[in-house]
Amino acid sequence: MVGLDIFALIVLIILVLCSLGIWILLGIYPGKIAYQRNHPQADAIGTAAIYTESVTATHITRKAMVRTEAWMNYLKP
């Protein structure tokens, strides 16, 4: 590989990681706003931000997360 190819690969990897980080932060943001404003259903808003239908490949994992969180809120309110 030429030095320019390696540089382009590094830039591409950094771009993908930054895009993933921004996507995760934007998913967490509604829950944080709800907690800051003392919304009565802040936990539900934080969970709903994660549970969307846009990425169907992770649907089962997200469904398990939501159910586990609901169970934990029931056991330890």
N, C-alpha and C positions, 0 to 999 in steps of 0.2 A: 504494500500500500504506500502510496505517496503521502507526504506530510499533509497536503491539502485534504486528502480523503479522510485521514484520521481526524483532522480538525473539524471537518463537516460532520463526521459521525458524533464527535463529542458535543458539538452544538445541537445536533438533532436530539441526542439523549437528554441534554439539559432542557431543551424546549418541551419534550414530552413530560419530563418530571415536573417542570413548572406548571404545565397545563393541568396535570393530575392534581397537584397541590391546590391550585386555584379552584378546581372543580370540587374538591373536598371541602375547602373553606366556604364556598358558596352554599354547599349543602348543610353546613353546620350553622350558618348565619341566622336563619329564621328562628331556630331554637334559642340562640343567644339573645336575640332581641326580645323574645318572649320572656326569658328569665330576667332580663334587665328591667322590663316594664311590669314585672310581677303579674303576668298573665295567669289566670286561675288554671289553665290547662297547658302550661308550658311544656310539660313532659310529652304530651300528645303532639304538640307542634314540632318539637325536636324529632320525634319519631316519624312524623309524617313527612318531614323534610328528607329523611333517608328513604322512606318507602314510596318510591315513585315507579311508574311503569316504563320509564324511558330506557332502562337497561335490563332487558328480559333475561340475560344470561345469569344474573345474580339474584333473580327473583326468589329462589328457594332460600338462599342465605338471608336475604332481607326479611322474608316472611318468618323465618326462625328467630331472627333478632327481635322483631316486633313482638312475637308471642312470648319470648323469654322475658323481655322487658315488662310486658303486661303482667306476667306471672310474678315477677319480682316486686312490682308495685303493689300487687295484691297481698303478697306475703309480708312485705315490709313497707308499709305506706309512708 
